[in-house]
Amino acid sequence: MKLELSYDEVSTIVTALLVKATTAESNALKCAKLDGMDKDVEFWQERAETYKKVYKVVEAQFGQACKECEQADAVLKEEAGV
């Protein structure tokens, strides 16, 4: 199933993923400073990596969609003689 999102929706998603990744990294650092928090550090590090991976995928797909829109726009302008 393909999901159709607007530019604003994608922008919001990307921003949220970056915030979540940063927060997870911060939580990992906080836990690392406390004794006996190794499991929590690992949890937050894994969480941060997951958010980063998803961010990269969404950003890459969005970049590709933008290129396709630019190409389609160029074709339309050419056909219209603009």
N, C-alpha and C positions, 0 to 999 in steps of 0.2 A: 504494500500500500504506500503510495506516494503522498507526502504531506505538503500542502501548499501553505507557505507562510509569506507574510508581507515583509518588506524591508525592516520596518519598525519592530516586528515580532522577532526577526532574526537578530537584530541589534540588541534587543532586550535579553534574548537567550544567551548570546555571546558574553554580554556584560555580566549576567548572573553566573555563568560558568567561571569567569575570571574571578569574581568575588568569592565564589565557593572554593575555588582552588587556593586562593590567597588565605582565606580563613582556615582551611584545612592545614596549610603549611604553618600558619601561625600557631594553631593548636598543637601540632606536632612539636614545634619548638618549645612551647610552654611545658608540654609533658616531658620533654627530654631533660628539662631542668630539674624535674622532680624525681626522687629515687623511687624505684619500683613501678614506673609507669611505662616500661618497655612495650607492653602490649598496646597501650594507648598510642604511643608514638608510632608504632607500626600501622595501627588502624588509620591514623590521620595522614600518614605518608601515602598509604595505599589510596585513600580517599582523594588526596590532592592529585595523585597521578591519574586517577580515573577521570576527574574533572578536566585535567589538562588534555587527555586523549580525546575526550568528547569535544572539547573546545576546538582542537585542531581539525577534527573531522568536519564539524559544523562550519568552521571558517573556510576550509578548503572547498566544501560544496557550495557555500555562499559565493566565494570568489569565482568559481566556475559558472555559476548561474549569472553573475554580473557580467562576465565575459560574453556569455551567450546572448544576454539582453543587449549589450553594446553592439555585437555583431548583427543582430536582428534589426536594431535601430539604424545601423549604417546601411543595411540592405534596403530598408524602407525609404530612407532619405534618398538613396541612389535612384530607386525606382520612381520616386516623386520628383526627381530632378533638382533636389535642394543641394 
